[in-house]
């Protein structure tokens, strides 16, 4: 089939409309459909996101902001496609009944995504994902039959949410990590206000993830603030966060889906109904815009000072991240009314296209490991190979699995415990058997190595001595700091895990014993971060590259006083 999306996005409008359209478009394309976009060309548009996913994009100017001119130019672009269009998908507050009727002759059906109630439309299907308590139905409006989909169970979320919503982390904890996101159109500066309020708490144990537009320049990375620009999805950050601060927009359903409590403000009229529902299910604390900083400070002080464990939200079972699948199912059914759901279940077809196998997979990491924030991404990347992936910080708490990936886990596991799983795998960053032991990548960077071999090996009770299945090199350019090194390390780890699963079980026959003389790296401690003040910065640079500014910063002593050095890229 052929789908055309008519949606606009810019710094003024925001990016929410485009993101939910992209979530739907990506899945439609994955099913083999042709997908096109028609968007207005703004100076500050986000149309590059459409191009990033290799969708065909038609752009046009509309300097008069006329709805009639918009319809005329949209029609011209529809005609350019020169093929029958099964569905025109609209997500634009400025488009109305007359616009829809004007373009209807060039498309077979029209699907409108609307966040308001009672607005007249000339279409075949309407989605309002922000009204939780309405039942989906069919109505006759001006001699046209319109199907209505209501509620967050139809929310157009990124595919990540479906997977991550099934995953339950075993260990709860107090609030230590806070996510701030006010969308791409934060005109009133709530992002910076929220960061400043958290800093006023004077809590060095709180880490802040801030998501902003690529041109946002009011914040820089520090030891406890990480600025993320133009993320394709918030799912990984939402999953690892303990609390969120933001507005009551469509991101609310993403937070609820993954059980993340939030402190929200209402930024637009259509967000009031979402705010009421979030309060009803205890998913959010809603604070007024007036005296925002003071109200936020009071809420944060109360929530972060509690000794209780993280409050995992008990959310409605319909918020399972499968809204996009449900919408696609309706689009297909309405295209051919003779097809019954029992004969044609598009959700099942989606499952088949992802080639799911029934491997039981688990992941074990240390509670304080740096790799934890990347594990949701790994889960998504290997999710094709398992119906459910379990993750825990305690090996003995994991259910029995076919394959267990042991990553960033410093405890030695006995052979008896390892036998609970069919296969246990470790990723180690050295050319084994040379460089067994702790922090191999750090030791090699310290020695000036720029090509580091990473291996996925079978785990046993002897340190890093198992059979080697796959090797891949990590290539460094010599200017990476610890966070850059970790990203490269994780990307290689993820690649090794994916390649192993792709070639399983045949790869088991290709395992090779380690040959040669083994050497071992010792465990790094705070003493290893000591700077030699008699050496130049250049001579100390490799040590500065591998220190963690928060957990084990560089330090030196002079005249009986200890000093700490922290390093950042400008």
C-alpha positions as CSV (number, residue, x, y, z in Angstrom):
1,X,0.0,0.0,0.0
2,X,0.9,3.7,-0.3
3,X,0.8,6.1,2.7
4,X,1.4,9.9,2.6
5,X,2.0,11.9,5.8
6,X,1.1,15.6,5.9
7,X,2.9,16.9,9.1
8,X,4.9,20.0,10.0
9,X,7.6,20.4,12.7
10,X,9.7,23.3,13.7
11,X,11.1,25.0,16.8
12,X,7.9,27.0,17.1
13,X,5.5,24.2,16.5
14,X,7.5,21.5,18.3
15,X,8.5,18.0,17.2
16,X,5.8,15.8,18.9
17,X,3.6,15.6,15.8
18,X,6.5,14.5,13.6
19,X,7.8,11.9,16.1
20,X,4.6,10.1,16.4
21,X,4.2,10.1,12.6
22,X,7.7,8.8,12.2
23,X,6.9,6.0,14.6
24,X,4.0,4.9,12.5
25,X,5.8,5.4,9.2
26,X,8.8,3.3,10.2
27,X,6.6,0.4,11.0
28,X,4.6,0.8,7.8
29,X,7.8,0.8,5.8
30,X,9.0,-2.2,7.6
31,X,5.9,-4.0,6.4
32,X,6.8,-3.3,2.8
33,X,4.5,-0.2,2.2
34,X,5.6,2.9,0.3
35,X,5.8,6.0,2.6
36,X,6.0,9.6,1.6
37,X,6.0,12.9,3.6
38,X,4.7,16.3,2.7
39,X,5.8,19.2,4.9
40,X,6.1,22.9,5.0
41,X,9.6,24.3,4.6
42,X,10.4,26.4,7.7
43,X,13.8,28.0,8.4
44,X,13.9,26.1,11.7
45,X,12.1,22.9,10.5
46,X,12.9,19.4,11.7
47,X,12.5,18.0,8.2
48,X,16.0,16.6,8.4
49,X,14.6,13.9,10.7
50,X,12.4,12.7,7.8
51,X,15.4,12.5,5.5
52,X,17.4,10.6,8.2
53,X,15.0,7.7,7.8
54,X,15.3,7.8,4.0
55,X,11.6,8.7,3.4
56,X,10.7,10.6,0.2
57,X,10.0,14.2,1.3
58,X,8.1,16.9,-0.6
59,X,8.5,20.4,0.8
60,X,6.6,23.6,0.0
61,X,6.5,27.2,1.2
62,X,3.3,28.9,2.5
63,X,4.2,32.4,3.4
64,X,0.5,33.5,3.7
65,X,-0.3,30.7,6.2
66,X,-3.5,30.2,4.2
67,X,-5.3,26.9,4.8
68,X,-6.6,27.1,1.2
69,X,-3.1,27.6,-0.2
70,X,-1.8,24.7,2.0
71,X,-4.5,22.4,0.4
72,X,-3.6,23.5,-3.1
73,X,0.1,22.9,-2.6
74,X,-0.5,19.6,-0.9
75,X,-2.6,18.5,-3.8
76,X,0.1,19.4,-6.3
77,X,2.6,17.2,-4.3
78,X,0.1,14.3,-4.1
79,X,-0.2,14.4,-7.9
80,X,3.6,14.2,-8.2
81,X,3.5,10.7,-6.7
82,X,1.7,9.5,-9.8
83,X,0.4,6.4,-8.1
84,X,-2.8,5.6,-6.2
85,X,-2.6,6.7,-2.5
86,X,-4.3,4.4,-0.1
87,X,-4.1,6.6,3.0
88,X,-3.3,10.3,3.6
89,X,-2.2,10.7,7.3
90,X,-2.7,14.2,8.8
91,X,-1.2,15.4,12.0
92,X,-1.6,19.2,11.9
93,X,-3.8,21.5,14.1
94,X,-4.2,24.0,11.2
95,X,-5.9,21.6,8.9
96,X,-9.7,21.5,8.9
97,X,-12.8,19.9,7.3
98,X,-12.6,22.1,4.2
99,X,-8.9,21.3,3.7
100,X,-9.6,17.6,4.0
101,X,-12.5,17.7,1.5
102,X,-10.4,19.7,-1.0
103,X,-7.7,17.0,-1.1
104,X,-9.9,13.9,-0.7
105,X,-10.3,13.4,-4.5
106,X,-6.6,12.6,-4.8
107,X,-6.5,9.9,-2.1
108,X,-8.6,6.8,-1.3
109,X,-8.8,7.4,2.5
110,X,-7.9,10.0,5.1
111,X,-6.6,9.3,8.6
112,X,-6.5,12.3,11.0
113,X,-4.5,12.4,14.2
114,X,-6.1,15.1,16.4
115,X,-5.7,16.0,20.1
116,X,-8.9,18.0,20.3
117,X,-12.5,16.8,20.8
118,X,-15.5,17.9,18.7
119,X,-13.5,19.4,15.8
120,X,-15.3,18.5,12.5
121,X,-13.4,16.4,10.0
122,X,-13.9,15.0,6.5
123,X,-12.0,11.7,6.9
124,X,-12.3,7.9,7.4
125,X,-10.4,7.4,10.7
126,X,-9.6,9.7,13.6
127,X,-7.1,9.0,16.4
128,X,-7.1,11.0,19.7
129,X,-4.6,9.2,21.9
130,X,-5.0,11.7,24.7
131,X,-8.5,10.9,25.8
132,X,-8.2,7.9,28.1
133,X,-11.8,7.2,29.1
134,X,-13.7,7.3,25.7
135,X,-14.6,4.1,23.9
136,X,-13.5,3.7,20.2
137,X,-16.6,3.8,17.9
138,X,-18.0,4.7,14.5
139,X,-20.2,7.7,13.7
140,X,-21.9,9.3,10.7
141,X,-20.7,12.9,10.3
142,X,-22.2,14.9,7.4
143,X,-23.0,11.8,5.4
144,X,-19.5,10.3,5.9
145,X,-18.8,7.3,8.1
146,X,-15.9,8.0,10.5
147,X,-14.2,5.5,12.7
148,X,-12.8,6.8,16.0
149,X,-9.8,5.5,18.1
150,X,-9.5,6.9,21.6
151,X,-7.0,6.6,24.4
152,X,-3.3,5.9,25.0
153,X,-3.7,2.2,24.2
154,X,-3.4,3.6,20.6
155,X,-0.5,5.9,21.4
156,X,2.0,6.0,18.5
157,X,5.1,5.1,20.5
158,X,8.5,4.1,19.2
159,X,9.0,0.3,18.9
160,X,11.4,0.3,21.8
161,X,8.6,0.8,24.3
162,X,6.9,-2.4,23.4
163,X,10.0,-4.4,24.4
164,X,11.1,-2.3,27.4
165,X,7.6,-2.4,28.9
166,X,7.9,-6.2,29.3
167,X,11.2,-5.9,31.2
168,X,11.3,-5.6,34.9
169,X,14.6,-4.7,36.6
170,X,15.0,-6.7,39.8
171,X,16.6,-4.1,42.0
172,X,14.7,-0.9,43.1
173,X,16.6,2.1,44.4
174,X,16.0,5.7,45.7
175,X,15.8,8.5,43.3
176,X,19.3,9.1,41.9
177,X,18.8,9.8,38.2
178,X,16.4,12.5,36.9
179,X,15.4,13.0,33.3
180,X,14.4,16.5,32.1
181,X,12.6,17.0,28.8
182,X,10.2,19.8,27.8
183,X,10.1,19.1,24.1
184,X,11.7,20.9,21.2
185,X,9.7,24.1,21.8
186,X,10.7,25.2,25.3
187,X,10.1,28.9,24.8
188,X,9.7,29.7,28.5
189,X,13.0,28.1,29.5
190,X,11.6,25.5,31.9
191,X,14.6,23.2,31.0
192,X,17.2,25.5,32.4
193,X,14.9,26.4,35.4
194,X,14.6,22.7,36.3
195,X,18.3,22.1,36.1
196,X,19.0,25.1,38.3
197,X,16.4,23.9,40.9
198,X,18.1,20.5,41.1
199,X,21.5,22.1,41.5
200,X,20.1,24.1,44.4
201,X,19.4,20.9,46.2
202,X,23.2,20.5,46.5
203,X,23.0,16.8,46.1
204,X,26.1,15.4,44.4
205,X,24.5,12.0,44.2
206,X,21.9,13.1,41.8
207,X,22.6,12.7,38.1
208,X,20.6,14.7,35.5
209,X,19.9,13.7,31.9
210,X,18.7,16.7,29.9
211,X,17.3,16.3,26.4
212,X,17.3,19.4,24.1
213,X,17.3,20.5,20.5
214,X,20.7,20.4,18.7
215,X,20.9,24.2,18.7
216,X,20.3,24.6,22.4
217,X,23.4,26.1,24.0
218,X,22.4,27.1,27.5
219,X,23.8,23.9,29.1
220,X,27.0,22.0,29.0
221,X,28.0,18.6,30.3
222,X,29.4,18.4,33.8
223,X,30.2,15.6,36.2
224,X,26.5,15.1,37.0
225,X,24.7,16.6,34.0
226,X,24.6,14.9,30.6
227,X,23.1,16.9,27.8
228,X,21.5,14.8,25.0
229,X,20.7,16.5,21.6
230,X,18.2,15.3,19.0
231,X,17.6,11.8,20.2
232,X,15.4,9.5,18.0
233,X,13.7,8.1,21.1
234,X,13.6,8.8,24.8
235,X,13.0,5.1,25.7
236,X,16.4,4.2,26.9
237,X,16.7,7.3,29.2
238,X,13.1,6.9,30.5
239,X,13.9,3.3,31.4
240,X,17.0,4.0,33.4
241,X,15.6,7.1,35.1
242,X,14.0,7.3,38.6
243,X,12.1,10.5,38.0
244,X,11.2,12.8,35.1
245,X,10.5,16.5,34.9
246,X,8.5,17.8,31.9
247,X,5.2,18.8,30.4
248,X,1.9,16.9,30.0
249,X,2.3,16.3,26.3
250,X,2.5,13.1,24.3
251,X,5.7,12.1,26.1
252,X,3.5,11.4,29.1
253,X,2.4,8.1,27.5
254,X,6.0,7.1,27.0
255,X,6.8,7.7,30.7
256,X,3.7,5.8,31.8
257,X,4.4,2.9,29.5
258,X,7.8,2.4,31.2
259,X,6.5,3.1,34.7
260,X,8.3,6.4,35.3
261,X,6.8,8.9,37.7
262,X,7.1,12.6,36.8
263,X,6.7,16.2,37.9
264,X,4.8,18.0,35.2
265,X,3.4,21.4,34.2
266,X,0.6,22.0,31.7
267,X,2.0,23.9,28.7
268,X,-1.1,23.9,26.4
269,X,-4.8,23.7,26.7
270,X,-5.1,20.2,25.2
271,X,-2.7,18.9,27.9
272,X,-5.2,19.4,30.7
273,X,-7.1,16.2,30.0
274,X,-3.7,14.3,30.1
275,X,-2.8,15.9,33.4
276,X,-6.1,14.8,35.0
277,X,-5.5,11.3,33.9
278,X,-1.9,11.2,35.1
279,X,-3.1,12.4,38.5
280,X,-5.9,9.8,38.5
281,X,-3.4,6.9,38.1
282,X,-0.8,8.5,40.3
283,X,1.7,8.8,37.4
284,X,2.6,12.4,38.0
285,X,2.7,15.4,40.3
286,X,1.2,18.4,38.5
287,X,2.6,21.8,39.6
288,X,1.5,25.3,38.4
289,X,3.6,27.5,36.2
290,X,3.3,30.3,38.7
291,X,6.3,30.2,41.1
292,X,7.5,27.2,39.2
293,X,11.0,27.1,40.7
294,X,9.7,27.2,44.3
295,X,7.1,24.6,43.7
296,X,9.5,22.3,41.9
297,X,12.1,22.7,44.7
298,X,9.6,21.7,47.3
299,X,8.5,18.6,45.4
300,X,12.0,17.5,44.6
301,X,13.2,18.0,48.2
302,X,10.3,15.8,49.4
303,X,10.8,13.1,46.8
304,X,14.6,12.9,46.8
305,X,14.8,12.9,50.6
306,X,12.7,9.9,51.1
307,X,14.5,6.8,52.1
308,X,11.9,4.6,50.4
309,X,12.7,2.7,47.3
310,X,11.9,4.0,43.8
311,X,8.1,4.2,43.1
312,X,7.5,1.9,40.2
313,X,4.1,3.0,38.7
314,X,1.4,0.4,38.4
315,X,0.1,1.5,35.0
316,X,-2.9,0.5,33.1
317,X,-2.3,-2.8,31.3
318,X,-3.3,-1.3,28.0
319,X,-0.2,1.0,28.0
320,X,1.9,-1.8,26.7
321,X,3.7,0.1,23.9
322,X,1.7,-1.7,21.2
323,X,-0.5,1.3,20.1
324,X,1.3,1.7,16.8
325,X,0.6,-2.0,16.0
326,X,-3.1,-1.5,16.8
327,X,-3.4,1.6,14.6
328,X,-1.8,-0.3,11.7
329,X,-4.3,-3.1,12.2
330,X,-7.2,-0.6,11.8
331,X,-5.6,1.0,8.7
332,X,-5.3,-2.4,7.1
333,X,-8.8,-3.5,8.0
334,X,-10.4,-0.3,6.8
335,X,-8.6,-0.6,3.5
336,X,-10.3,-3.9,2.8
337,X,-13.5,-4.3,4.8
338,X,-14.0,-7.9,3.7
339,X,-10.9,-9.0,5.6
340,X,-11.7,-10.2,9.1
341,X,-9.4,-9.8,12.1
342,X,-9.2,-13.6,12.5
343,X,-7.9,-13.9,9.0
344,X,-5.6,-10.9,9.0
345,X,-4.0,-9.8,12.2
346,X,-1.4,-7.2,11.3
347,X,0.1,-7.4,14.8
348,X,0.9,-11.0,14.1
349,X,2.4,-10.1,10.8
350,X,4.6,-7.5,12.5
351,X,5.8,-10.2,14.8
352,X,6.7,-12.5,11.9
353,X,8.7,-9.8,10.2
354,X,10.9,-9.5,13.2
355,X,11.9,-13.2,13.0
356,X,11.4,-13.9,16.7
357,X,13.0,-17.0,18.1
358,X,12.1,-18.5,21.4
359,X,15.5,-18.2,23.1
360,X,15.4,-17.3,26.8
361,X,18.0,-14.5,27.2
362,X,19.2,-12.8,30.3
363,X,21.7,-10.1,31.2
364,X,23.6,-9.6,34.4
365,X,25.5,-6.4,35.3
366,X,26.8,-4.9,38.5
367,X,24.5,-2.4,40.1
368,X,27.0,0.4,39.8
369,X,28.4,-0.4,36.4
370,X,28.6,2.4,33.8
371,X,27.2,0.0,31.2
372,X,23.7,0.0,32.9
373,X,22.5,3.1,31.0
374,X,23.2,1.4,27.7
375,X,21.6,-1.9,28.5
376,X,18.1,-0.9,27.3
377,X,19.7,-0.1,23.9
378,X,21.3,-3.6,23.9
379,X,17.9,-5.2,24.8
380,X,16.3,-3.5,21.8
381,X,19.1,-4.5,19.4
382,X,18.9,-8.2,20.4
383,X,15.1,-8.3,21.0
384,X,14.5,-10.1,17.7
385,X,16.0,-13.2,19.2
386,X,13.8,-13.5,22.3
387,X,10.2,-13.0,23.4
388,X,11.4,-11.6,26.8
389,X,14.8,-10.6,28.0
390,X,15.5,-10.5,31.8
391,X,18.0,-8.2,33.4
392,X,19.3,-8.2,37.0
393,X,22.2,-7.0,39.1
394,X,22.3,-10.3,40.9
395,X,23.1,-13.4,39.0
396,X,21.2,-15.8,41.3
397,X,18.0,-13.8,40.9
398,X,17.8,-14.4,37.1
399,X,15.5,-17.1,35.8
400,X,17.1,-20.0,34.0
401,X,18.1,-19.0,30.5
402,X,19.4,-20.4,27.2
403,X,22.0,-17.6,27.1
404,X,23.1,-15.2,29.8
405,X,25.3,-12.2,28.9
406,X,27.5,-11.3,31.9
407,X,28.6,-7.7,31.3
408,X,30.4,-5.3,33.7
409,X,30.0,-7.8,36.5
410,X,33.0,-8.0,38.8
411,X,32.1,-11.0,40.9
412,X,33.4,-14.5,40.0
413,X,30.5,-16.9,39.6
414,X,31.0,-20.6,40.6
415,X,30.6,-23.4,38.1
416,X,27.7,-24.7,40.0
417,X,25.8,-21.4,39.6
418,X,26.8,-21.1,36.0
419,X,25.2,-24.4,35.3
420,X,21.7,-22.9,35.9
421,X,22.0,-21.5,32.3
422,X,22.7,-23.4,29.2
423,X,25.4,-20.9,28.1
424,X,27.0,-17.9,29.9
425,X,29.0,-15.3,27.8
426,X,31.4,-12.6,28.8
427,X,32.8,-9.7,26.6
428,X,36.4,-8.9,27.4
429,X,38.5,-6.1,25.8
430,X,41.9,-7.7,25.2
431,X,43.6,-10.0,22.8
432,X,43.2,-13.1,25.0
433,X,44.9,-14.8,26.8
434,X,46.9,-11.6,27.1
435,X,45.3,-9.0,29.4
436,X,42.8,-11.1,31.4
437,X,41.5,-9.5,34.6
438,X,40.1,-6.1,35.4
439,X,39.6,-2.9,33.3
440,X,41.5,-4.2,30.3
441,X,40.5,-1.2,28.1
442,X,41.6,1.3,30.7
443,X,45.0,-0.3,31.1
444,X,45.6,-0.4,27.4
445,X,44.6,3.2,26.8
446,X,47.0,4.1,29.6
447,X,49.7,2.3,27.7
448,X,48.9,4.3,24.5
449,X,47.2,1.5,22.6
450,X,44.8,2.6,19.9
451,X,43.6,-0.7,18.5
452,X,42.0,-2.9,21.2
453,X,40.7,-6.3,20.6
454,X,37.3,-7.2,22.1
455,X,36.2,-10.9,22.4
456,X,33.0,-12.6,23.3
457,X,33.9,-15.7,25.3
458,X,32.3,-18.6,27.3
459,X,32.2,-17.8,31.0
460,X,33.7,-20.2,33.6
461,X,35.0,-19.9,37.1
462,X,38.5,-19.1,36.0
463,X,38.9,-15.4,35.1
464,X,38.5,-14.7,31.3
465,X,39.7,-18.1,30.3
466,X,36.8,-19.5,28.3
467,X,36.5,-20.4,24.6
468,X,36.6,-17.4,22.2
469,X,33.7,-17.2,19.7
470,X,34.1,-13.8,18.0
471,X,36.7,-11.0,18.0
472,X,36.3,-7.4,16.9
473,X,38.7,-4.4,17.1
474,X,37.9,-1.1,18.9
475,X,39.7,1.6,17.0
476,X,40.6,4.7,19.0
477,X,42.0,8.1,17.7
478,X,43.7,9.1,20.9
479,X,41.5,12.0,22.0
480,X,38.6,10.1,23.6
481,X,37.7,10.7,27.2
482,X,36.1,8.1,29.4
483,X,32.5,8.6,28.1
484,X,33.7,8.4,24.5
485,X,35.6,5.2,25.3
486,X,32.6,3.7,27.0
487,X,30.4,4.4,23.9
488,X,32.9,2.7,21.6
489,X,33.2,-0.2,24.1
490,X,29.5,-0.6,24.3
491,X,28.9,-0.4,20.6
492,X,31.5,-3.2,20.1
493,X,29.9,-5.2,22.9
494,X,26.5,-4.9,21.4
495,X,27.8,-5.9,18.0
496,X,29.5,-9.0,19.4
497,X,26.3,-10.1,21.3
498,X,24.2,-9.5,18.1
499,X,26.6,-11.5,15.9
500,X,26.7,-14.4,18.4
501,X,22.8,-14.6,18.5
502,X,22.6,-14.2,14.7
503,X,24.9,-17.3,14.2
504,X,23.6,-19.3,17.2
505,X,23.7,-22.3,17.6
506,X,26.1,-23.0,14.7
507,X,28.7,-20.7,16.2
508,X,29.2,-23.0,19.2
509,X,31.2,-25.3,16.9
510,X,33.5,-22.4,16.1
511,X,34.7,-21.7,19.6
512,X,38.5,-21.7,20.0
513,X,40.6,-22.4,23.0
514,X,42.9,-19.6,24.2
515,X,46.5,-20.3,23.2
516,X,49.6,-18.7,24.5
517,X,50.9,-17.3,27.8
518,X,48.2,-15.6,29.9
519,X,48.8,-12.2,31.6
520,X,46.5,-10.4,34.0
521,X,45.6,-6.8,34.7
522,X,45.0,-5.9,38.4
523,X,41.9,-4.3,39.7
524,X,42.1,-0.5,39.4
525,X,41.5,1.6,42.6
526,X,41.4,5.2,43.5
527,X,45.2,5.1,44.0
528,X,45.6,4.5,40.2
529,X,44.0,7.9,39.4
530,X,46.9,9.7,41.1
531,X,48.6,12.3,38.8
532,X,52.4,12.7,38.7
533,X,52.7,16.5,39.1
534,X,56.3,16.4,37.9
535,X,55.1,15.2,34.4
536,X,53.5,17.4,31.7
537,X,49.8,17.4,30.9
538,X,50.7,15.6,27.7
539,X,52.5,12.9,29.6
540,X,49.5,12.6,32.0
541,X,46.9,12.8,29.2
542,X,46.2,9.0,28.8
543,X,45.5,8.8,32.6
544,X,43.2,11.8,32.4
545,X,41.3,10.1,29.5
546,X,40.3,7.1,31.6
547,X,39.4,8.7,34.9
548,X,35.8,9.0,35.9
549,X,35.2,12.6,37.1
550,X,32.6,11.4,39.7
551,X,33.6,8.0,40.9
552,X,37.4,8.0,40.7
553,X,38.6,11.5,39.5
554,X,42.3,12.3,38.9
555,X,44.1,13.7,42.0
556,X,47.4,14.7,43.4
557,X,48.9,15.9,46.7
558,X,51.0,19.0,47.2
559,X,52.3,20.4,50.5
560,X,50.1,18.0,52.5
561,X,46.9,18.9,50.7
562,X,45.0,16.6,48.3
563,X,43.6,18.2,45.1
564,X,41.1,16.7,42.6
565,X,41.2,17.3,38.8
566,X,38.2,16.9,36.5
567,X,38.5,16.9,32.7
568,X,35.9,17.8,30.1
569,X,35.9,18.4,26.3
570,X,35.1,22.0,25.4
